[in-house]
Amino acid sequence: MATYEFPPMLIDAQDELDQVRADLRTLFERVPWSVEPMDAWETHENAWRPASRPASPGWDPEDAAEIARLRARELELAELLVCHPYWTEFAPGDVQAARDALKHHREQESASTAS
């Protein structure tokens, strides 16, 4: 398995991206299913896949602002990670493996310290 010496800035950005995504998941689990207030609904009785949703009061402004902030930060971090000049050091066919290794750098660090 190849090992990589990632710049600390990339490691920090990947860690922050992981945290931002975890924060978004937590918020999405807490907020109502609809951003705007919506009435309850359900599919008709002969629907191929019956579904329904309860009425939604919509997101409160603080949650909406926090989700917008986190989504914007997620985009900034993803752009930084994908467009960083570090990736030009690799042959085009090797970039994906290196990027995957960055995503899982904590697991690799744990494995190397456990051995």
Rosetta constraint file for C-alpha pairs under 8 A:
AtomPair CA 4 CA 98 HARMONIC 7.22 0.50
AtomPair CA 4 CA 101 HARMONIC 7.74 0.50
AtomPair CA 6 CA 10 HARMONIC 6.49 0.50
AtomPair CA 6 CA 11 HARMONIC 6.66 0.50
AtomPair CA 6 CA 102 HARMONIC 7.41 0.50
AtomPair CA 7 CA 11 HARMONIC 6.65 0.50
AtomPair CA 7 CA 86 HARMONIC 7.90 0.50
AtomPair CA 8 CA 12 HARMONIC 6.09 0.50
AtomPair CA 9 CA 13 HARMONIC 6.05 0.50
AtomPair CA 10 CA 14 HARMONIC 6.05 0.50
AtomPair CA 10 CA 81 HARMONIC 6.49 0.50
AtomPair CA 10 CA 102 HARMONIC 8.00 0.50
AtomPair CA 11 CA 15 HARMONIC 6.15 0.50
AtomPair CA 11 CA 102 HARMONIC 7.02 0.50
AtomPair CA 11 CA 105 HARMONIC 7.86 0.50
AtomPair CA 12 CA 16 HARMONIC 6.12 0.50
AtomPair CA 13 CA 17 HARMONIC 6.02 0.50
AtomPair CA 13 CA 77 HARMONIC 6.15 0.50
AtomPair CA 13 CA 80 HARMONIC 7.77 0.50
AtomPair CA 13 CA 81 HARMONIC 7.02 0.50
AtomPair CA 14 CA 18 HARMONIC 6.19 0.50
AtomPair CA 14 CA 77 HARMONIC 7.59 0.50
AtomPair CA 14 CA 81 HARMONIC 7.26 0.50
AtomPair CA 14 CA 102 HARMONIC 7.31 0.50
AtomPair CA 14 CA 103 HARMONIC 6.62 0.50
AtomPair CA 15 CA 19 HARMONIC 6.33 0.50
AtomPair CA 16 CA 20 HARMONIC 6.06 0.50
AtomPair CA 16 CA 77 HARMONIC 7.83 0.50
AtomPair CA 17 CA 21 HARMONIC 6.14 0.50
AtomPair CA 17 CA 74 HARMONIC 6.06 0.50
AtomPair CA 17 CA 77 HARMONIC 6.12 0.50
AtomPair CA 17 CA 78 HARMONIC 7.32 0.50
AtomPair CA 18 CA 22 HARMONIC 6.22 0.50
AtomPair CA 19 CA 23 HARMONIC 6.12 0.50
AtomPair CA 20 CA 24 HARMONIC 6.18 0.50
AtomPair CA 20 CA 70 HARMONIC 6.24 0.50
AtomPair CA 20 CA 73 HARMONIC 7.55 0.50
AtomPair CA 20 CA 74 HARMONIC 6.39 0.50
AtomPair CA 21 CA 25 HARMONIC 6.20 0.50
AtomPair CA 21 CA 74 HARMONIC 7.20 0.50
AtomPair CA 22 CA 26 HARMONIC 6.28 0.50
AtomPair CA 23 CA 27 HARMONIC 6.25 0.50
AtomPair CA 23 CA 70 HARMONIC 7.90 0.50
AtomPair CA 24 CA 28 HARMONIC 6.03 0.50
AtomPair CA 24 CA 67 HARMONIC 6.68 0.50
AtomPair CA 24 CA 70 HARMONIC 6.78 0.50
AtomPair CA 24 CA 71 HARMONIC 7.83 0.50
AtomPair CA 25 CA 29 HARMONIC 6.18 0.50
AtomPair CA 26 CA 30 HARMONIC 6.49 0.50
AtomPair CA 27 CA 31 HARMONIC 6.17 0.50
AtomPair CA 27 CA 63 HARMONIC 7.62 0.50
AtomPair CA 27 CA 67 HARMONIC 7.42 0.50
AtomPair CA 28 CA 32 HARMONIC 7.91 0.50
AtomPair CA 31 CA 58 HARMONIC 7.99 0.50
AtomPair CA 31 CA 59 HARMONIC 6.21 0.50
AtomPair CA 31 CA 63 HARMONIC 7.51 0.50
AtomPair CA 32 CA 56 HARMONIC 5.93 0.50
AtomPair CA 32 CA 57 HARMONIC 7.03 0.50
AtomPair CA 32 CA 58 HARMONIC 6.02 0.50
AtomPair CA 32 CA 59 HARMONIC 6.30 0.50
AtomPair CA 33 CA 56 HARMONIC 6.60 0.50
AtomPair CA 33 CA 58 HARMONIC 7.54 0.50
AtomPair CA 34 CA 38 HARMONIC 6.74 0.50
AtomPair CA 34 CA 56 HARMONIC 5.96 0.50
AtomPair CA 34 CA 57 HARMONIC 7.70 0.50
AtomPair CA 34 CA 58 HARMONIC 5.35 0.50
AtomPair CA 34 CA 59 HARMONIC 7.09 0.50
AtomPair CA 35 CA 58 HARMONIC 4.68 0.50
AtomPair CA 35 CA 59 HARMONIC 5.04 0.50
AtomPair CA 35 CA 64 HARMONIC 7.80 0.50
AtomPair CA 36 CA 56 HARMONIC 7.62 0.50
AtomPair CA 36 CA 57 HARMONIC 7.06 0.50
AtomPair CA 36 CA 58 HARMONIC 4.25 0.50
AtomPair CA 36 CA 59 HARMONIC 6.50 0.50
AtomPair CA 37 CA 55 HARMONIC 7.67 0.50
AtomPair CA 37 CA 56 HARMONIC 5.28 0.50
AtomPair CA 37 CA 57 HARMONIC 4.48 0.50
AtomPair CA 37 CA 58 HARMONIC 4.19 0.50
AtomPair CA 37 CA 59 HARMONIC 7.80 0.50
AtomPair CA 38 CA 55 HARMONIC 5.78 0.50
AtomPair CA 38 CA 56 HARMONIC 5.13 0.50
AtomPair CA 38 CA 57 HARMONIC 6.68 0.50
AtomPair CA 38 CA 58 HARMONIC 7.07 0.50
AtomPair CA 39 CA 54 HARMONIC 7.26 0.50
AtomPair CA 39 CA 55 HARMONIC 4.56 0.50
AtomPair CA 39 CA 56 HARMONIC 6.45 0.50
AtomPair CA 40 CA 52 HARMONIC 7.49 0.50
AtomPair CA 40 CA 53 HARMONIC 5.48 0.50
AtomPair CA 40 CA 54 HARMONIC 4.40 0.50
AtomPair CA 40 CA 55 HARMONIC 3.90 0.50
AtomPair CA 40 CA 56 HARMONIC 7.11 0.50
AtomPair CA 41 CA 52 HARMONIC 5.44 0.50
AtomPair CA 41 CA 53 HARMONIC 5.44 0.50
AtomPair CA 41 CA 54 HARMONIC 6.68 0.50
AtomPair CA 41 CA 55 HARMONIC 7.52 0.50
AtomPair CA 42 CA 50 HARMONIC 7.39 0.50
AtomPair CA 42 CA 51 HARMONIC 5.57 0.50
AtomPair CA 42 CA 52 HARMONIC 3.86 0.50
AtomPair CA 42 CA 53 HARMONIC 6.38 0.50
AtomPair CA 43 CA 47 HARMONIC 6.16 0.50
AtomPair CA 43 CA 50 HARMONIC 5.60 0.50
AtomPair CA 43 CA 51 HARMONIC 5.57 0.50
AtomPair CA 43 CA 52 HARMONIC 6.34 0.50
AtomPair CA 44 CA 50 HARMONIC 7.37 0.50
AtomPair CA 45 CA 50 HARMONIC 7.33 0.50
AtomPair CA 46 CA 50 HARMONIC 7.92 0.50
AtomPair CA 59 CA 63 HARMONIC 6.29 0.50
AtomPair CA 59 CA 64 HARMONIC 6.07 0.50
AtomPair CA 60 CA 64 HARMONIC 6.29 0.50
AtomPair CA 61 CA 65 HARMONIC 6.04 0.50
AtomPair CA 62 CA 66 HARMONIC 6.16 0.50
AtomPair CA 63 CA 67 HARMONIC 6.07 0.50
AtomPair CA 64 CA 68 HARMONIC 6.13 0.50
AtomPair CA 65 CA 69 HARMONIC 6.12 0.50
AtomPair CA 66 CA 70 HARMONIC 6.12 0.50
AtomPair CA 67 CA 71 HARMONIC 6.01 0.50
AtomPair CA 68 CA 72 HARMONIC 6.13 0.50
AtomPair CA 69 CA 73 HARMONIC 6.24 0.50
AtomPair CA 70 CA 74 HARMONIC 5.99 0.50
AtomPair CA 71 CA 75 HARMONIC 6.26 0.50
AtomPair CA 72 CA 76 HARMONIC 6.32 0.50
AtomPair CA 73 CA 77 HARMONIC 6.13 0.50
AtomPair CA 74 CA 78 HARMONIC 6.07 0.50
AtomPair CA 75 CA 79 HARMONIC 6.07 0.50
AtomPair CA 76 CA 80 HARMONIC 6.19 0.50
AtomPair CA 77 CA 81 HARMONIC 6.10 0.50
AtomPair CA 78 CA 82 HARMONIC 6.08 0.50
AtomPair CA 79 CA 83 HARMONIC 5.85 0.50
AtomPair CA 80 CA 84 HARMONIC 5.73 0.50
AtomPair CA 83 CA 87 HARMONIC 7.74 0.50
AtomPair CA 85 CA 89 HARMONIC 7.82 0.50
AtomPair CA 87 CA 95 HARMONIC 6.34 0.50
AtomPair CA 90 CA 94 HARMONIC 5.89 0.50
AtomPair CA 90 CA 95 HARMONIC 5.78 0.50
AtomPair CA 91 CA 95 HARMONIC 6.59 0.50
AtomPair CA 94 CA 98 HARMONIC 6.46 0.50
AtomPair CA 95 CA 99 HARMONIC 6.11 0.50
AtomPair CA 96 CA 100 HARMONIC 6.07 0.50
AtomPair CA 97 CA 101 HARMONIC 6.16 0.50
AtomPair CA 98 CA 102 HARMONIC 6.32 0.50
AtomPair CA 99 CA 103 HARMONIC 6.39 0.50
AtomPair CA 100 CA 104 HARMONIC 6.40 0.50
AtomPair CA 101 CA 105 HARMONIC 5.70 0.50
AtomPair CA 101 CA 108 HARMONIC 7.97 0.50
AtomPair CA 104 CA 108 HARMONIC 6.56 0.50
AtomPair CA 105 CA 109 HARMONIC 6.11 0.50
AtomPair CA 106 CA 110 HARMONIC 6.14 0.50
AtomPair CA 107 CA 111 HARMONIC 6.20 0.50
AtomPair CA 108 CA 112 HARMONIC 6.13 0.50
AtomPair CA 109 CA 113 HARMONIC 6.21 0.50
AtomPair CA 110 CA 114 HARMONIC 6.09 0.50
AtomPair CA 111 CA 115 HARMONIC 6.38 0.50
